[in-house]
């Protein structure tokens, strides 16, 4: 069932006390007493009962006894007693308040209670309609009222006509129209008094309404407007009612006659076609478009306003009407026939006119006011998580930024540096506590491998080793480490088994014993490293060389592990094992022995090599006071010292360069790569830098310069039989073939050259990878060309291991991030350009050789070829022939045993060269000397006619030696 609403029917009604027109007229004519006013009934001033019948005039059989009416209502009577205090007219009987009726039918007011002949009858019906109101008014205004309740409706409608009285009535109603009733007027209606139970004032008027459909205004606004405009005064309405009562005609005929006779009255109720009602607007019938005025009424009518518009009142010279106007910006209206547009809610906006709905605020904006035409953009660097944000706090920093503002309602989004994970909506306090109102995934945190302090949580440090810094909350270290950035264990502890553990006494004792053992080993090494050097390699020699070569290669691996490439954690742990060969003593609890001071521990490692050399020469001086057989040879001592420095040269250079290897933290500060707790530029770093530079200048460069000089002079000293000088540098040449004596110097430089890119490009792993690869590849080429080791297998292993290390370094490119603009990109571009130039230069050289061969008609690689093609100058054949002949004559003079003994001392490479030489001679120079061949060879005679050798002519044959 459709909901209803009340619509006015054009007149008002009322319930009150009434008096017949004849009573009112008689009193006015005879005494000038206006009975239509309550004051005229005050017995202290007037005698109104003279115009009414006495109580005996009523037939009590038409009345109800008082105990059958509201006079027996305890609630109403108690309320009346409370307001009037009339204990004579209301009594408490058996605990119940009742109205006192002396004759059982009428209740009498105090004004006539003592003399019933002065009472004026008041008739009411039902169960005593409004008896409490009449009682209060009679008592309050000293009226001589006697209230009687009619037995039924017929009695009620007959009594006022038969007995001169006042009576209860409502209008409009035809029952007492014959009496032309006049309302007794009391003081104006007091709403508050009536609400409190005080009924002494006049009752309120009642608007006569009729229920209609709630959407009648929408469906038929003209009909409803007609009903609203319809106004009938009470006199007109009473005349219609009286005519129907008098004539007995039907209501339809009576009202129809009235309409026919009163057109001027009802025509004003009909609405004008251009008088639109709320929810409607003027529209042009022809175009169907809404118009804004009715200056020209023709061709216009009213129509419900569509969605996106509202009905606006227009007042002109013709009265009031309505027009449809577009919803302004900031509002919308989805329904038609609307009186207003709804402002957009918070979180939405509308920037267009005439919209049916509002738009949700887009991402990164919000609106905290209703009726907005635009949303407010979140501050720079911030945004929202979704659409329709309604408050400023919905804005938060975008991913990669964090809010550092300390003022509520403000945002200050700063960019998170490398090492911080800053999801959207992160803020500083949440980052510190590890909690967030929106959930854990919005909490900023430190990434693994980085560290921040609690006081400066945005100042990010990069840890030396990833597993030392698990990340998460600021100032979080693994295994009990502390310091910046989780670089060391607390005082009195050392790193062991992935955690900081207390320094046990046995560690200190072990270190003391180890240091003593090292110096004892240095003393013993004098005897181990000074054996006789021959062209051949003994088993002990081979073992010693293999061990030395292994140490050198593993030192290189340890240096490569220091590259700032983000190696996997497992691989970094693998590298750390080999860094002990670089005197990375902290990995073995050296702090338990030397203390927590980093600069002191570093200085100890710097002093190791000078101390080792000094110890050997101290032994030499001590030996001079011992018996002669225990005296040390100064040349052997020097060679032994050189051997110690040579074996540890990569370590010494790495230690010296350590203070120069400063890597940059995300916060811009720098730390020493090996000692992250030492900030570059501070006092502790300065102390270490001084010690490192001294070792670099005097230890590294000094020893390398000395070895370079010796490598250049050893052949000269050997030729002049200055054997003492040669023996001093025995350590430099004894491991290599005597024709590759110089290889010890390039081998020395491998470690420092690998360390150099780490020093110069600590923050640029791609540059380190390229340079280290280039260095290792160059050494591999030199090594394969020189084939320096006396033992062939050592050459193969050395090349193979170098090749593997080269592939390992080249593979580090897999762990590099894409090259960004800056120094790395410039270097990469330059390096690529240089390599392309070298490649095309090589191609050009090959083309040049091909073109030269077309002009220079000589066999490639012959002694008539250009020197550049042969990579050296080739001696003339006559010179070679003469010296070869002379050598043959000298060999002929040697005894076979003597020659056998000399050959037996040669290295295997030298022996192989002799056998290859003999095979070549047998095939190319002496065709008849096949018995001298030690292998097979293709003879050049197979490819063309060969001239008979000169030896076949007796006339030209040389004389025997």
Buried (B, 14 or more C-beta within 10 A) or exposed (E): EEEEEEBBBBBBBBBBBBBBBEBBBBBBEEBEBEBBEBBBBBBEEBEBBEBBBBBEEBEBEBBBBBEBBBBBBEEBBBBBBEBBEBEEBBBEEEEEBBBBBEBEBBBBBBBBBEEBEBBBBBBBBBBBBBBBBBBBBBBBBBBBBBBBBBBEEEBBBBBBEEBBBBBBBBBBEBBBBBBBBBBBBBBEEBEEBBEEEBBBBBBBEEEBBEEBBEEBBBEEBBBBBBBBBBBBEEEBBBEBBBBBBEEEEEEEEBEEBBEEEEEEBBEEBEBBBBBBBBBBBBBBEEEEEBBEEBEEEEEBEBBBBBBBBBBBEBEEEEEEBBBBBBBBBBBBBEBBBBEEBBBBBBBBBBEEEBBBBBBBBBEBBBBBBBBBBEBBBBBEBBBBBEEBBBEBEBBBBBEBBBBBBEEEEEBBBBEBBEBBBBBBBBBBEBBBEBEBEBEEEBBBBBBBBBBBBEEEBBBBBBBBBBBBBBBBBBBBBBBEBBBBBBBBBEEEBBBBEEEBBEBEEEBBEBBEEEBEEEBEEBBEBBEEBBEEBBBBBEEEBBEBBBEBBBBBBBBBBBBBBBBBBBBEEEBBBEBBBBBBBBBBBBEBBBBBBBEBEBBBBBBBBBEBBBBBBEBBBEBBEEBEEEEEEEEBBBBBBBBBBBBBBBBBBBBBBBBBBBBBBBBBBBBEBBBBBBBBBBBBEEEBBEBBBBBBBEBBEEBBBEBBEBBBEBBEBBBEBBEEEEEEBBBBBBBBBBBBBBBBBBBBBBBBBBBBBBBBBBBBBBBBBBBBBBBBBBBBBEBBEBBEEBBBBBBBEBBEBBBEBBBEBBEBBBEBEEBBEEEEEEEBEEBBEEBEEEEEEEEEEEEEEEEEBEEBBEEEEEEEEEEEBEEEBBEEEEEEEEEEEEEEEEEEEEEEEEEEEEEEEEEEEBBBBBBEEEEEEBBBBBBEEBEEEEEEBEEEEEEEEEEEEEEEEEEEEEEEEEEEE
